[in-house]
Amino acid sequence: MGKTVKLTIRLSPEDMALLKSRTTKTRLSQSGYLRMLIRGYVPKAYPPELYFEVLQKLNRASGTMADPVIYRELLGALRTLQEAVTVPAKIEDS
């Protein structure tokens, strides 16, 4: 479904500064950041470039492994690491 409803809100200068700071850290637009919060997720900060370099090197190295058990374990560990660093945290409903 397309985004057809426009929302205008008023924020204090302090709240606007917080929103800008958080969207800069996550590399999300202000609308995207607020949509994630509305859906119950707290966006995480965008990882540093080094994270992606290491992940890419580990992915390449995993392709050279001959032992399928170690290969699956490494891929599982990479997936766990990626989720821990990038997947937004779910807001608990009270």
N, C-alpha and C positions, 0 to 999 in steps of 0.2 A: 504494500500500500504506500502511495506517495505521501510526502509531507505537504499537506495543504493548509494547515492551521498555523497562523503566525501568532507568536506570543511576545508581548512587550512587558518587561519588568523593570522596576526601579531598584537600584542597589546603592548602598552607601559607597563612598570612595574606597573604604577599607575592604568591603566585600568584593568590589570590582577588581581591586588589586589582587585579592586572593584568587578569584576566578581566573584572571590572566596568568598568575603565577602557576596555578595548577594545570591550566590548559597548555602552557608552554612546556612544563615538565612531562606531560603525557603526549604531547604533539597531537592533541585532538582539538577540533574547533570548539568554540564555546557551546554551540548547539549540541555537538556530539558528546561533549563531556556531560552536559545536563541531561541528555537523553539516557546515557548510561546510568546516572544517578537515579533517574525516574524509574528505570527498569530494575533497580535494586542492586547495582554493581558500582563499586568504587574503582575507578581506573587507576592503574599503576603507572608510575613514572616510566618513561621510555628508557630502555636500557642503554648503557654507553656503547659506543661503537666496538669496544674491545669484546663485549659479550658476543656480538654477532660474528666477529672474527674467530673467536675461540669455538663457537658453535659450528661454524663452517668447517674449521680444521678437524674437529672431532667427527663431524659427519663424513668428511672425506676419508679420514682414517678408518672409520667403521666399515667402509666399503672394501677395504683391503684385508679384512679379517677372514681367515679360513674356517675358524671354529664357529659354527652356527649358534651355539649356546652363548658364547661370549658376545657375538654380534647382537643377538636379541637383547641381552642384558645391557649392552652399551646403548642400543637404541632406546630401550626403556628408560635408562638413566637420563639420556638426552631429552626425551619427551618430558620427564618429570622436572628437569631443570628448566626447560622452556616454559612449562606451565607455571612453575613457581615464580618465574621472573615476569611473565607477560600476561597471564590470565587475571582479569579483574576479580577483586574480592567480592563475594556476595554479601549484601547487607542483610543481616538477620532481622526478620519481621518480629515486632514485639506484640 
